[in-house]
Amino acid sequence: MAIDKNELEPRFKFEVAELPGGEHIKKCFACGSCTAVCPISNIAEEYDPRKIIHMIILGLKDRVLSSEAIWYCSHCGTCEFSCPQGVRFDGIIDALRKIAVRDKYVAADAYETWGTAPCKAACPAHISIQGFVGMIAEGRYKEGLKLIKENMPFPGICGRICHHPCEDKCNRSKVDKPVAIEYLKRFLADQNLMEEIRYVPEIEEKRDEKIAVIGAGPAGLSAAYFLSIKGYTVTVFEKLPVAGGMMAACIPAYRLSRDTLREEIKTIVDMGVEIKTNVTFGKDISIESLKNEGYKAFFIAVGLHVSRGLNVEGENIKGIIHGIDFLKDVSFKGNVAIGEKTIVIGGGNVAVDVALTALRSGAKEVQTVCLEARDEMPAWEYEIKDALDEGIIIKNSWGPGRFIEENGQLKAVEFKRCTTVFDSEGRFNPQYDESELMTLEADTILIAIGQACDMTFAGGVPDLDVSPRGPVVTDPFTLETNIPGLFVGGDASYGPKSVVEAVASGKEAAISIDRYLKGEDIKADRPKDWKGIELEPQNVERADRQQMPRLSLAERKGRFEEIDLGFNERQAKIEACRCLRICGIQGAKNKI
């Protein structure tokens, strides 16, 4: 595309040395790869993003640039991904914006208004959502998957079990319903799994340093993934008999296909990561033994595999089982015998998984009883809906008072009315009206009120600072501990969260370890400020969100097959075309 440089008014000058990776700018030979993949296509013609990117290319080559040319970038990252020369446009554009403010080509407060699409900002892993959704719309599935895997090793897993905070921020919801970002991510992953030759990320130049990761859950495996890309030799040590952590042990197969889990972990192994299972840190190995084997840095991501107790009278009666143990037994041993009348105590996502797993394991009636009122339940809304649809009875605002036995067997549980769960400062401090009681008969009680860290790992690193909750990090962004070269992340460092948040933690750990081994500043530019720029869509036609095909309620009964069946190609393309594709671009609010 021929661009008249006179169109670039007002222009400002800059020095290449002022830009991150400026020495690479001369590599740009205007091949057009970046302009071809820019996902934004429906902005007003005079601000055609392909034209804007071309302006930036010309400016980078001539060291003269229009402030207008950098105003409309949404930091989706697609151009960087596509550049065959490795030019890092995102960092360059950010620096150019600062220069434009500095040299007064734009208002002094303008920099504060720049950001990215709210979906990308809300995603803990900061996937380039506009980019991969745009590639689906164009039928470029392989490129879309590769773009996701720049920041996320588990698109198939997260495409099934992510709580999708990205969708909560989707600007499309101001028109009708948010784009089905989670399902589109799964579509790309499933397409790849059907390929004879599956995508494996390229590995950078091999490095000599060895890194040990303790825990093969989503945080540990993600750290191994990103470190392997950097060329490091990584070994993951796992206590369980299989890799995957809570994904393998406690997320039921009806939510997460075990084939998908195995295949996405296999990709990490294919990259050169070694995973050793049935190895207990603190018993079989320690930091000292690993140091003696030549490991130079360590990441502990042991997760939360211990189910919390209630400290209630009769809690040790036969027939009372901890929910985490129940889920593990089902995952590793197959079906587990369970009573016909089962009560699950707890209101979170694990409690819902426990309840639906109990139903599939033979329970005739399953009731879930929790402290929280219906609108306070910590379980995600779509999980609660599945439970209700399948016949789980939920009783809100009750707490266990005592368990009742008869002839050495569980007979019932007595509950007391919970009047409030949290105090005025938001702290967990349940209060009860013990004059209002409820007794429910049960053959089995499953306790799912939260998880704790198995502290046996601490025996492997006796000098590590720990608290009753788990290992202590000295910096929540770098994940450093009091021991140089030792980092801690995942649920063990911040409490129970989601898989995608664990992925983000593993990614941050990989950045810290890479910088540590290279002798660089671990804390520089961290945390990064991800600011989502919202807009008010105008003149956008309503379009129905594609519905996920699902097993019928009858087909789910007694079976652990996946409930969600996945989008077909037609659905994926239709849904991808619902993306507005200009979110995060300043000045576009009135141009949709």
C-alpha positions as CSV (number, residue, x, y, z in Angstrom):
1,M,0.0,0.0,0.0
2,A,1.5,3.3,-1.1
3,I,1.2,5.9,1.7
4,D,1.8,9.6,1.1
5,K,4.0,10.7,3.9
6,N,2.3,14.1,3.8
7,E,-0.6,12.3,5.4
8,L,1.4,11.8,8.6
9,E,0.8,15.3,10.0
10,P,1.3,16.3,12.8
11,R,4.6,14.5,12.8
12,F,7.2,14.0,15.5
13,K,10.7,12.8,15.4
14,F,12.2,10.1,17.6
15,E,15.5,8.3,18.0
16,V,15.5,4.6,17.4
17,A,17.7,4.2,20.5
18,E,14.7,5.4,22.5
19,L,12.7,2.4,21.6
20,P,12.8,-1.1,23.2
21,G,14.4,-3.5,20.6
22,G,15.1,-0.4,18.5
23,E,18.1,-2.2,17.0
24,H,15.7,-4.6,15.3
25,I,13.7,-2.0,13.5
26,K,16.0,-2.1,10.5
27,K,14.9,-5.7,10.1
28,C,11.5,-4.5,8.9
29,F,11.3,-4.8,5.2
30,A,7.5,-3.9,4.8
31,C,6.6,-7.5,3.9
32,G,3.0,-6.8,5.1
33,S,2.7,-9.7,7.5
34,C,1.6,-7.5,10.3
35,T,-0.9,-5.5,8.3
36,A,-2.4,-8.7,6.9
37,V,-3.2,-10.2,10.3
38,C,-4.4,-7.0,12.1
39,P,-7.8,-8.3,13.4
40,I,-9.5,-4.9,13.2
41,S,-11.4,-4.4,10.0
42,N,-14.6,-2.4,10.6
43,I,-13.3,0.9,11.8
44,A,-13.9,4.0,9.7
45,E,-12.0,3.9,6.4
46,E,-9.8,6.9,7.2
47,Y,-8.5,4.9,10.2
48,D,-8.1,1.6,8.5
49,P,-5.7,-0.3,10.8
50,R,-3.8,-1.8,8.0
51,K,-3.1,1.8,6.8
52,I,-2.2,2.8,10.4
53,I,0.3,-0.1,10.8
54,H,1.8,0.8,7.4
55,M,2.2,4.4,8.7
56,I,4.1,3.0,11.7
57,I,6.3,0.9,9.5
58,L,7.2,4.0,7.4
59,G,7.8,6.0,10.5
60,L,10.0,3.4,12.1
61,K,12.1,3.3,8.9
62,D,12.4,7.1,8.6
63,R,12.3,8.0,12.3
64,V,9.4,10.3,11.7
65,L,5.9,9.4,12.8
66,S,2.3,10.6,13.0
67,S,0.9,10.7,16.6
68,E,-2.3,9.7,14.9
69,A,-0.7,6.4,13.7
70,I,-0.1,5.2,17.2
71,W,-3.4,6.3,18.6
72,Y,-5.6,3.4,17.3
73,C,-3.5,0.4,18.3
74,S,-5.3,-1.8,20.8
75,H,-2.2,-3.9,21.9
76,C,-3.8,-7.1,20.7
77,G,-0.3,-8.5,19.9
78,T,-1.3,-10.1,16.6
79,C,1.2,-8.1,14.6
80,E,4.1,-9.1,16.8
81,F,3.1,-12.7,16.5
82,S,3.2,-12.6,12.7
83,C,6.4,-10.7,12.2
84,P,9.0,-13.0,10.5
85,Q,11.8,-10.7,11.7
86,G,10.8,-10.7,15.3
87,V,10.1,-6.9,15.6
88,R,8.3,-6.3,18.9
89,F,5.7,-3.7,17.8
90,D,3.8,-3.7,21.1
91,G,6.7,-2.4,23.2
92,I,7.7,0.0,20.3
93,I,4.2,1.5,20.1
94,D,4.1,1.9,23.9
95,A,7.4,3.8,23.8
96,L,6.3,6.0,20.9
97,R,3.2,7.0,22.8
98,K,5.3,8.1,25.7
99,I,7.5,10.1,23.3
100,A,4.5,11.7,21.7
101,V,3.3,12.9,25.2
102,R,6.8,14.0,26.2
103,D,7.2,16.1,23.0
104,K,3.7,17.5,23.4
105,Y,2.3,16.1,20.2
106,V,-0.6,14.8,22.2
107,A,-2.1,16.0,25.5
108,A,-0.1,15.3,28.6
109,D,-2.9,13.1,30.1
110,A,-3.4,11.2,26.8
111,Y,-1.1,8.3,27.8
112,E,-3.3,7.5,30.7
113,T,-6.2,6.8,28.3
114,W,-4.4,4.3,26.3
115,G,-4.9,0.6,26.9
116,T,-6.0,-2.6,25.3
117,A,-9.3,-4.5,24.8
118,P,-11.1,-5.2,28.1
119,C,-11.2,-8.9,27.3
120,K,-7.4,-9.1,27.1
121,A,-6.9,-7.0,30.2
122,A,-9.4,-9.2,32.2
123,C,-7.7,-12.4,31.1
124,P,-5.2,-13.4,33.8
125,A,-3.0,-14.9,31.1
126,H,-3.6,-11.8,28.8
127,I,-4.2,-13.8,25.7
128,S,-4.5,-11.8,22.5
129,I,-8.2,-12.5,22.2
130,Q,-9.1,-10.1,19.4
131,G,-6.3,-11.8,17.4
132,F,-7.2,-15.4,17.7
133,V,-10.9,-14.7,17.4
134,G,-10.2,-12.7,14.2
135,M,-8.2,-15.6,12.8
136,I,-11.1,-18.0,13.4
137,A,-13.3,-15.7,11.4
138,E,-10.8,-15.9,8.6
139,G,-10.4,-19.7,8.9
140,R,-6.8,-19.4,10.0
141,Y,-7.0,-22.0,12.7
142,K,-3.3,-22.9,13.0
143,E,-2.3,-19.3,13.4
144,G,-5.0,-18.7,15.9
145,L,-3.8,-21.6,18.1
146,K,-0.2,-20.4,17.9
147,L,-1.2,-17.0,19.0
148,I,-3.0,-18.4,22.0
149,K,0.0,-20.5,22.9
150,E,2.2,-17.4,23.0
151,N,0.6,-16.9,26.5
152,M,-1.3,-20.0,27.3
153,P,-0.2,-23.7,27.1
154,F,-3.7,-25.1,27.8
155,P,-6.3,-23.8,25.3
156,G,-8.2,-27.1,25.3
157,I,-8.3,-27.3,29.1
158,C,-9.1,-23.6,29.7
159,G,-11.6,-23.8,26.8
160,R,-13.5,-26.2,28.9
161,I,-13.1,-25.1,32.6
162,C,-12.1,-21.5,32.6
163,H,-14.4,-19.1,34.5
164,H,-13.9,-16.7,31.5
165,P,-13.5,-13.3,33.2
166,C,-12.8,-12.0,29.7
167,E,-16.4,-12.5,28.7
168,D,-17.6,-10.5,31.7
169,K,-15.8,-7.5,30.2
170,C,-16.8,-8.1,26.6
171,N,-18.1,-4.9,25.0
172,R,-20.4,-7.0,22.9
173,S,-22.6,-7.6,25.9
174,K,-23.7,-4.0,25.7
175,V,-25.5,-5.0,22.5
176,D,-26.7,-8.5,23.2
177,K,-24.5,-11.2,24.8
178,P,-20.7,-11.5,25.1
179,V,-18.6,-13.3,22.5
180,A,-18.2,-17.0,23.5
181,I,-14.4,-16.6,24.0
182,E,-14.0,-19.7,26.1
183,Y,-15.7,-21.9,23.5
184,L,-13.7,-20.4,20.6
185,K,-10.5,-21.1,22.4
186,R,-11.6,-24.8,22.8
187,F,-12.5,-24.9,19.1
188,L,-9.0,-24.0,18.1
189,A,-7.5,-26.5,20.5
190,D,-9.8,-29.3,19.4
191,Q,-9.0,-28.6,15.7
192,N,-5.3,-29.0,16.6
193,L,-5.9,-32.2,18.4
194,M,-7.4,-33.7,15.2
195,E,-4.3,-32.9,13.2
196,E,-1.9,-35.7,12.4
197,I,1.0,-33.4,13.3
198,R,0.2,-31.2,16.2
199,Y,1.6,-27.8,17.0
200,V,4.7,-27.7,19.3
201,P,6.2,-24.3,20.1
202,E,9.7,-23.6,18.8
203,I,12.5,-23.7,21.4
204,E,15.0,-20.9,21.5
205,E,18.7,-21.5,21.7
206,K,19.5,-24.2,24.2
207,R,20.9,-23.0,27.6
208,D,23.0,-24.9,30.1
209,E,21.0,-24.2,33.3
210,K,18.7,-26.9,34.8
211,I,15.5,-25.9,36.5
212,A,13.4,-28.0,38.9
213,V,9.7,-27.5,39.2
214,I,7.9,-29.0,42.2
215,G,4.3,-29.9,41.3
216,A,2.8,-30.8,37.9
217,G,-0.4,-28.8,38.2
218,P,-1.3,-25.9,35.9
219,A,1.1,-23.4,37.6
220,G,4.1,-25.8,37.6
221,L,3.5,-27.1,34.1
222,S,3.0,-23.5,32.7
223,A,6.3,-22.4,34.2
224,A,8.0,-25.5,32.7
225,Y,6.4,-24.6,29.3
226,F,7.6,-21.0,29.2
227,L,11.0,-21.9,30.5
228,S,11.4,-24.7,28.0
229,I,10.6,-22.2,25.2
230,K,13.5,-20.1,26.5
231,G,15.8,-23.1,26.0
232,Y,16.2,-24.3,29.6
233,T,16.3,-27.9,30.7
234,V,13.3,-28.4,33.0
235,T,12.3,-31.3,35.2
236,V,8.9,-31.4,36.9
237,F,8.5,-33.5,40.1
238,E,5.0,-34.7,41.0
239,K,3.8,-36.5,44.1
240,L,0.7,-37.9,42.4
241,P,0.8,-40.9,40.0
242,V,-0.1,-38.7,37.0
243,A,0.7,-35.1,35.9
244,G,-2.0,-32.4,36.0
245,G,-2.4,-31.7,39.7
246,M,-5.9,-30.7,40.6
247,M,-6.9,-30.8,36.9
248,A,-6.2,-34.6,36.9
249,A,-7.2,-35.4,40.5
250,C,-10.2,-33.3,41.2
251,I,-11.8,-31.8,38.1
252,P,-14.3,-34.4,37.0
253,A,-14.1,-36.0,33.5
254,Y,-17.6,-34.7,32.6
255,R,-16.1,-31.2,32.7
256,L,-12.6,-31.9,31.5
257,S,-11.9,-34.8,29.1
258,R,-8.9,-36.8,30.2
259,D,-7.8,-37.2,26.6
260,T,-7.6,-33.4,26.3
261,L,-5.7,-33.1,29.6
262,R,-3.2,-35.8,28.5
263,E,-2.6,-34.4,25.0
264,E,-1.9,-30.9,26.2
265,I,0.5,-32.1,28.8
266,K,2.1,-34.3,26.2
267,T,2.9,-31.2,24.1
268,I,5.0,-29.9,27.1
269,V,6.8,-33.2,27.2
270,D,7.4,-33.1,23.5
271,M,9.1,-29.7,24.0
272,G,11.7,-31.5,26.1
273,V,10.3,-31.2,29.6
274,E,10.8,-34.3,31.8
275,I,7.9,-35.1,34.3
276,K,8.7,-37.5,37.1
277,T,5.6,-38.8,39.0
278,N,5.3,-40.5,42.3
279,V,8.1,-38.3,43.7
280,T,7.5,-36.6,47.0
281,F,9.3,-33.4,47.7
282,G,10.6,-33.4,51.3
283,K,10.8,-37.1,51.3
284,D,12.3,-38.5,48.1
285,I,14.1,-35.3,47.1
286,S,15.0,-31.9,48.6
287,I,16.5,-28.6,47.5
288,E,19.9,-29.8,48.6
289,S,19.7,-33.0,46.6
290,L,18.5,-31.2,43.5
291,K,21.3,-28.6,43.9
292,N,23.8,-31.6,44.0
293,E,22.3,-32.7,40.7
294,G,23.1,-29.4,39.1
295,Y,19.8,-27.6,39.3
296,K,20.2,-23.8,39.5
297,A,16.7,-22.5,40.1
298,F,13.5,-23.9,41.6
299,F,9.7,-23.3,41.4
300,I,7.4,-24.8,44.0
301,A,3.8,-25.1,42.9
302,V,2.4,-27.8,45.1
303,G,-1.3,-26.7,45.1
304,L,-3.9,-27.3,47.7
305,H,-4.6,-31.0,48.0
306,V,-5.8,-31.2,51.6
307,S,-9.5,-30.9,52.4
308,R,-10.3,-28.7,55.4
309,G,-12.2,-30.1,58.3
310,L,-15.3,-28.7,60.1
311,N,-14.3,-29.3,63.7
312,V,-17.9,-30.4,64.5
313,E,-19.1,-33.1,66.9
314,G,-19.1,-36.5,65.3
315,E,-17.0,-35.6,62.3
316,N,-15.1,-38.9,62.5
317,I,-18.2,-41.1,62.1
318,K,-18.0,-43.7,59.4
319,G,-19.7,-42.4,56.3
320,I,-18.2,-38.9,56.4
321,I,-15.7,-38.3,53.6
322,H,-13.6,-35.3,52.6
323,G,-14.7,-34.1,49.1
324,I,-11.1,-33.8,47.8
325,D,-10.4,-37.4,48.7
326,F,-13.6,-38.5,47.1
327,L,-12.8,-36.8,43.8
328,K,-9.3,-38.3,43.8
329,D,-10.6,-41.8,44.4
330,V,-13.1,-41.4,41.5
331,S,-10.4,-40.0,39.2
332,F,-7.7,-42.6,40.0
333,K,-9.8,-45.7,41.1
334,G,-12.9,-45.4,39.0
335,N,-16.4,-45.5,40.5
336,V,-16.6,-45.3,44.3
337,A,-19.4,-46.8,46.4
338,I,-21.6,-44.1,47.9
339,G,-24.8,-44.1,49.9
340,E,-28.2,-43.5,48.3
341,K,-28.8,-40.4,50.4
342,T,-25.8,-38.1,50.2
343,I,-25.3,-34.6,51.6
344,V,-22.5,-32.3,50.4
345,I,-21.4,-29.6,52.8
346,G,-20.0,-26.5,51.0
347,G,-21.0,-23.9,48.5
348,G,-18.0,-23.6,46.2
349,N,-17.0,-25.0,42.9
350,V,-15.5,-28.1,44.5
351,A,-18.7,-28.7,46.4
352,V,-20.7,-28.6,43.1
353,D,-18.2,-31.0,41.4
354,V,-18.5,-33.3,44.4
355,A,-22.3,-33.3,44.3
356,L,-22.5,-34.0,40.6
357,T,-19.8,-36.7,40.9
358,A,-21.8,-38.3,43.7
359,L,-24.9,-38.3,41.5
360,R,-22.9,-40.1,38.8
361,S,-21.4,-42.5,41.3
362,G,-24.8,-44.0,42.3
363,A,-26.4,-41.6,44.8
364,K,-30.1,-41.4,44.4
365,E,-30.6,-38.1,46.2
366,V,-27.9,-35.5,46.6
367,Q,-28.4,-32.3,48.7
368,T,-25.9,-29.5,49.0
369,V,-26.0,-27.5,52.2
370,C,-23.9,-24.3,52.6
371,L,-23.5,-21.3,54.9
372,E,-24.0,-18.8,52.1
373,A,-27.3,-17.4,50.8
374,R,-28.0,-18.2,47.2
375,D,-26.5,-14.9,45.9
376,E,-23.4,-15.3,48.1
377,M,-22.4,-18.8,47.0
378,P,-18.8,-18.8,45.8
379,A,-19.5,-21.4,43.1
380,W,-19.7,-20.0,39.6
381,E,-23.2,-19.4,38.4
382,Y,-23.1,-21.7,35.4
383,E,-21.9,-24.5,37.7
384,I,-24.8,-24.0,40.1
385,K,-27.2,-24.0,37.2
386,D,-25.8,-27.4,36.0
387,A,-26.3,-28.8,39.6
388,L,-29.9,-27.6,39.7
389,D,-30.6,-28.8,36.2
390,E,-29.4,-32.3,37.2
391,G,-31.6,-32.4,40.3
392,I,-29.1,-31.4,43.1
393,I,-31.1,-29.9,46.0
394,I,-29.4,-26.8,47.4
395,K,-30.2,-25.6,50.9
396,N,-28.7,-22.2,51.7
397,S,-27.9,-20.4,54.9
398,W,-27.3,-23.5,57.1
399,G,-24.2,-24.7,59.0
400,P,-23.5,-28.1,60.4
401,G,-24.0,-28.4,64.2
402,R,-23.4,-32.1,64.8
403,F,-23.4,-35.4,63.1
404,I,-25.6,-38.1,64.4
405,E,-24.8,-41.9,64.4
406,E,-26.8,-45.0,65.1
407,N,-25.1,-48.4,65.7
408,G,-21.7,-47.0,64.7
409,Q,-23.1,-45.7,61.4
410,L,-23.9,-42.2,60.1
411,K,-27.6,-41.5,60.4
412,A,-28.2,-37.8,60.1
413,V,-26.7,-34.4,60.4
414,E,-28.2,-31.5,62.4
415,F,-27.8,-28.0,60.9
416,K,-28.3,-24.6,62.5
417,R,-29.5,-21.5,60.7
418,C,-26.6,-19.2,59.5
419,T,-27.6,-15.6,59.8
420,T,-24.5,-14.1,58.4
421,V,-21.3,-15.4,56.9
422,F,-19.0,-12.4,56.9
423,D,-18.5,-9.6,59.4
424,S,-18.7,-5.9,58.6
425,E,-15.1,-5.9,57.4
426,G,-15.7,-8.7,55.0
427,R,-13.9,-11.4,57.0
428,F,-15.2,-14.9,57.3
429,N,-17.0,-15.0,60.6
430,P,-20.3,-17.0,60.4
431,Q,-23.0,-16.3,63.0
432,Y,-25.9,-18.6,63.8
433,D,-29.4,-18.7,65.2
434,E,-29.2,-22.0,67.1
435,S,-32.9,-21.9,68.0
436,E,-33.6,-22.8,64.4
437,L,-32.4,-26.3,63.6
438,M,-32.8,-28.7,60.6
439,T,-32.0,-32.4,60.6
440,L,-31.4,-34.3,57.4
441,E,-30.9,-38.0,57.2
442,A,-27.9,-39.3,55.1
443,D,-25.9,-42.4,54.3
444,T,-22.9,-40.4,53.2
445,I,-21.6,-36.9,54.1
446,L,-19.1,-35.3,51.7
447,I,-17.3,-32.3,53.2
448,A,-16.1,-29.7,50.7
449,I,-15.6,-26.4,52.5
450,G,-12.1,-25.5,51.2
451,Q,-8.6,-26.8,50.7
452,A,-5.3,-26.4,52.4
453,C,-1.7,-26.9,51.6
454,D,0.0,-30.2,52.4
455,M,2.9,-28.9,54.4
456,T,5.1,-32.0,54.1
457,F,6.8,-30.3,51.1
458,A,8.5,-28.0,53.7
459,G,10.8,-30.8,54.7
460,G,12.5,-30.4,51.4
461,V,13.6,-26.8,52.1
462,P,13.9,-26.3,55.9
463,D,15.0,-22.7,55.6
464,L,12.0,-21.5,53.6
465,D,9.7,-19.1,55.4
466,V,6.2,-20.7,55.8
467,S,3.0,-19.8,57.4
468,P,0.1,-22.0,58.5
469,R,-1.4,-21.4,55.0
470,G,1.6,-22.4,53.1
471,P,5.0,-21.1,51.7
472,V,5.6,-17.3,52.0
473,V,6.5,-15.2,49.0
474,T,8.4,-11.9,49.6
475,D,7.0,-10.4,46.5
476,P,3.6,-11.4,45.0
477,F,4.5,-10.3,41.5
478,T,8.0,-11.8,41.2
479,L,7.1,-14.8,43.4
480,E,10.4,-14.6,45.1
481,T,11.0,-16.3,48.5
482,N,13.5,-15.7,51.2
483,I,15.8,-18.1,49.5
484,P,17.7,-16.9,46.3
485,G,16.7,-18.8,43.3
486,L,13.6,-20.3,44.9
487,F,10.2,-19.1,43.7
488,V,6.7,-20.2,44.8
489,G,3.4,-19.9,42.9
490,G,0.0,-21.3,42.2
491,D,-2.7,-21.9,44.8
492,A,-0.1,-22.6,47.5
493,S,1.0,-19.0,47.3
494,Y,-2.3,-17.1,47.1
495,G,-5.1,-19.6,48.0
496,P,-7.6,-21.4,45.9
497,K,-8.2,-19.8,42.5
498,S,-8.8,-20.9,38.9
499,V,-6.7,-22.8,36.4
500,V,-6.1,-19.7,34.2
501,E,-4.8,-17.8,37.3
502,A,-2.5,-20.7,38.0
503,V,-1.2,-20.5,34.4
504,A,-0.6,-16.7,34.8
505,S,1.3,-17.5,38.0
506,G,3.5,-20.0,36.3
507,K,4.2,-17.6,33.5
508,E,5.3,-14.9,35.9
509,A,7.5,-17.4,37.7
510,A,9.2,-18.3,34.4
511,I,9.9,-14.6,33.7
512,S,11.5,-14.3,37.2
513,I,13.6,-17.5,36.9
514,D,14.8,-16.5,33.4
515,R,15.8,-13.1,34.7
516,Y,17.4,-14.5,37.8
517,L,19.6,-16.9,35.8
518,K,20.6,-14.2,33.4
519,G,21.5,-11.8,36.3
520,E,18.8,-9.3,35.2
521,D,16.5,-7.2,37.3
522,I,13.7,-9.4,38.4
523,K,11.4,-6.6,39.4
524,A,11.7,-4.3,36.4
525,D,8.4,-3.2,34.9
526,R,6.4,-5.5,37.2
527,P,3.5,-5.7,37.5
528,K,2.4,-4.6,34.1
529,D,-0.6,-2.4,34.1
530,W,-3.3,-4.0,31.9
531,K,-6.0,-1.4,31.3
532,G,-9.1,-2.3,29.4
533,I,-10.6,0.4,27.3
534,E,-14.4,0.2,27.1
535,L,-16.6,1.6,24.4
536,E,-20.3,2.2,23.7
537,P,-21.1,0.3,20.5
538,Q,-23.2,2.1,18.0
539,N,-25.0,0.9,14.9
540,V,-24.2,-2.7,15.7
541,E,-26.8,-5.2,14.7
542,R,-27.9,-7.8,17.2
543,A,-26.6,-11.3,16.6
544,D,-27.5,-14.4,18.6
545,R,-24.6,-16.0,20.6
546,Q,-24.0,-19.5,19.4
547,Q,-25.2,-22.2,21.8
548,M,-22.8,-24.9,23.0
549,P,-24.2,-28.4,22.1
550,R,-24.6,-30.4,25.2
551,L,-25.5,-33.9,26.4
552,S,-29.1,-34.1,27.4
553,L,-30.0,-34.5,31.1
554,A,-30.9,-38.1,30.4
555,E,-27.6,-38.8,28.6
556,R,-25.6,-37.4,31.6
557,K,-27.2,-39.8,34.1
558,G,-24.6,-42.1,35.6
559,R,-22.0,-41.1,33.0
560,F,-18.7,-39.2,33.1
561,E,-18.6,-38.2,29.4
562,E,-18.1,-34.6,28.7
563,I,-21.3,-32.5,29.0
564,D,-20.2,-29.8,26.5
565,L,-19.6,-31.2,23.0
566,G,-17.8,-28.3,21.4
567,F,-18.6,-25.9,18.5
568,N,-18.5,-27.1,14.9
569,E,-16.7,-25.1,12.3
570,R,-19.8,-23.2,11.2
571,Q,-20.7,-22.2,14.8
572,A,-17.1,-21.1,15.5
573,K,-17.0,-18.8,12.4
574,I,-20.4,-17.3,13.1
575,E,-19.5,-16.6,16.7
576,A,-16.1,-15.2,15.8
577,C,-17.8,-12.7,13.5
578,R,-19.7,-11.3,16.5
579,C,-16.5,-9.8,17.9
580,L,-16.5,-6.0,17.5
581,R,-12.7,-6.2,16.8
582,I,-12.0,-2.6,17.7
583,C,-12.1,-2.6,21.5
584,G,-9.3,-0.8,23.1
585,I,-8.8,1.7,20.3
586,Q,-8.9,5.3,21.3
587,G,-11.0,7.5,19.1
588,A,-13.1,4.6,17.7
589,K,-16.0,5.1,20.1
590,N,-18.1,6.9,17.6
591,K,-16.9,5.1,14.5
592,I,-18.5,1.7,14.9
